[in-house]
């Protein structure tokens, strides 16, 4: 275990150095200018370029570019073999992958994700709902005892609880939209800076054998829990079958990406399509023209009842027998 | 699907009372929905979705002769609202007639800190008020909120405080620095002063 941890550290250091070298080489000019000529006719955003070694991606045009920092870099990996096979380098938007680590927003997001689905079922009956207690236990005066009106008073042993928890209570609320988006950006930033972000071209693995995937995770130092995120929710068969059999490995579509899952899993594996989708959506959210409105929950308990609430007072005042 | 409906009808025909409502309820859409659920997700994915029931009964008031053209949708696109804030258009000279000018990148890169422009290309400097009681008297406290700060936030605060002290001649300017939230609050109605200070630093 200790050895593997050390190896992981070494591997991370190596990757870090490589990235650093690439950054130092030139911040403005692309790698493509230095190494291989790339056909300029590729209109696609991140078009793989066919070379002798195989398809390679050497640049990626970013929407909403910024002028105060350089784009961050990540390897484009492949899952076709157990050993990692670098297909190219990707530019990542610094607004998404190099934001300030707002730990408070991270906590807010996790808290929101826990609380909005939490229902407190604790219930304590009130003094009116407990049996007995209608009679005055002893006379008001003349006994030298404290005056008491009911044996179910909260002062009594086995009496009711004053202001106890009442019934199922939901804690649903919505975190502001901007804070949810910022939480995602911060979580992605944390994953990237801790070198826990892996970007692959697709999830095509040669076999559906879970041993293959777990060995791949071992060899590449991905850790014990991995979150695989793809663009669509219809995943390739082999990886779905393999992931289903390994505890700690999870598949998720890009629209299901959330802060809690990202923090829970050690490594985040994105496909290129998922990266495009997530980055595009978060950038759109950053530059949106829409004015943020406060979420108001207009749902009342009545809306969840299967049948309308019966007004019992109406029946009580109804003295005449019903005629049919 | 046909066999399924026949079975349902047979089951219902034993009880004449419920035959009527059930036969009315068996609609094409209902049965197809049930069928798709029984078949499972694979069937759902492979086959076409069940035909939607057309709620429009009287079609006489709707136009009949029309042609669907996808090419001419480009004339509709400019009428749709813009989803993201567009970039700054190329102006011949700065400042523009409205007084706006872009950040000075050279000057800005020399500073230890950075105040980024908002998505609407403006400075993130916002004046505001809070209410405070001083000896049972309600007073209004004015402040200036500076957001989107990157880099050395304490250096910015020191520079800003010194600048405001020199400008106003006051011995003390009260500021509040939030290191995690990346913002600075300055007490007083100094929004214009703060903005001019930041413009002077190329922000």
HADDOCK unambig.tbl for C-alpha pairs under 7 A between the chains (distance, minus, plus):
assign (segid A and resid 102 and name CA) (segid B and resid 180 and name CA) 6.30 0.50 0.50
assign (segid A and resid 102 and name CA) (segid B and resid 181 and name CA) 6.98 0.50 0.50
assign (segid A and resid 284 and name CA) (segid B and resid 84 and name CA) 6.27 0.50 0.50
assign (segid A and resid 287 and name CA) (segid B and resid 84 and name CA) 5.23 0.50 0.50
assign (segid A and resid 287 and name CA) (segid B and resid 85 and name CA) 5.64 0.50 0.50
assign (segid A and resid 287 and name CA) (segid B and resid 119 and name CA) 5.59 0.50 0.50
assign (segid A and resid 288 and name CA) (segid B and resid 83 and name CA) 5.83 0.50 0.50
assign (segid A and resid 288 and name CA) (segid B and resid 84 and name CA) 4.30 0.50 0.50
assign (segid A and resid 288 and name CA) (segid B and resid 85 and name CA) 6.04 0.50 0.50
assign (segid A and resid 289 and name CA) (segid B and resid 83 and name CA) 5.68 0.50 0.50
assign (segid A and resid 289 and name CA) (segid B and resid 84 and name CA) 5.22 0.50 0.50
assign (segid A and resid 289 and name CA) (segid B and resid 85 and name CA) 5.64 0.50 0.50
